[in-house]
């Protein structure tokens, strides 16, 4: 591989310079931030709430813990974690995108979620926290947008406390061929049209569909987490593998 090839990465089905991807992803989320929650409900028929509830149940979060919600966006997981950690705990909602972070902050404050939640604009590849800072780290539907996923996983391991766990909730690869065909048709024919109708932006949702297809499959991501230093890594397929929850520990 030449030097120029090694400095290229995926942006959906395009190949772009690594240095350009973060800005291109930022443009996508700047565009969709205001309609993000509505589109999540429409795109998944509300099932994303069940995926997130399963993630919460697998987190083992208890009162007094410190939780980092990376790519926390509009704060769905943060809100529930805040209830579980209580007044003695803390949840940090981190997102690289200022527009998403602003929407999340306003939403949670309007719901009275204050006191044990803080907001940090942060890059998953170089998290601005001390070593061994968090009991639990989650990243939901965000890892596929990260330029260097391996670097991000190592950064998460660094700031996780010994005995802590990482949960990665992400779109993955359907396990049944028929389901995969139906999912492809929906993603590339209906999703961009829905994005245009509701959010006024078909291109961003075309990118989101492509980014899902370019994301590592279940076994590949498991191997990446092991290579990054996580132990006892496993995953559970949800909705036939359309989504998978990966879990790993730091010992």
C-alpha positions, 0 to 999 in steps of 0.5 A: 500500500502506498503512503497516499492509499494509507491516508485514505478512509471510507466516507460511505462508499467514497474514499476520502483523505483521513484528514477530511472525514471528520469535517464531512461527518460533521456536515452530515450531523450539523444537517440532521441534528434538529430532526435526529430524534424524529428520524430515529423513531421513523427509521427504526419504527421506534425499535431503537428504544428497545435496542437502547433499553437492552444496552442499559440492562447490560451495562450493570450501571449502579448508583454512584458510578461514573459513566461516559456516553460517547457520541451521546448525541441527543442524550437518550442513553445519558438520560437513563444513565443519569437516573441509575447513577443517582445524585452521587454518580455522574454521566458525561455526554460526549460528542464531537459534534457541537450541533448534536451536543447542543440539541442533547443539552437543551433536551435533557435540561428541558426534561429536568436532567441536571446536577449529575450530567456534564457535557463535553465536546470530544473526539473519541480517538483522543478522549480528554479524560484521565486514565481509569476515569469511568466505570462504564463507557457506551458508544451507540451508533457512533463508532462507524462514523469514527475515522480511526476506530482502532485508535478510538477503542484504545482511547476508550480502554485507557479511560475505563477503570479496571473492572469496567466495561465498554458497550458498543451498540451499532448497526451490523450485518443481518444474519439471514439473507432474505432479511439482508435483501429487505434491509438493503431495499429499505436503506437505499430506496426508502431511507433517503426519501424519508430523509428528504421528506422529513429533514430536507436532506436525502444525501446525509441519509444516503451516507448513513446507509452507506456507512452502515454497510462499510462498518465491520461485521460482528466478528470483525469488530469483536476482533478489533476490541480484543486487539485494542486490549479488551477482555471477555469480548462478546456480542449479541445480535438484535433484530436479526443482526441489523444491530449488534451490542458488543461488550468488553471489559478492562481487567 
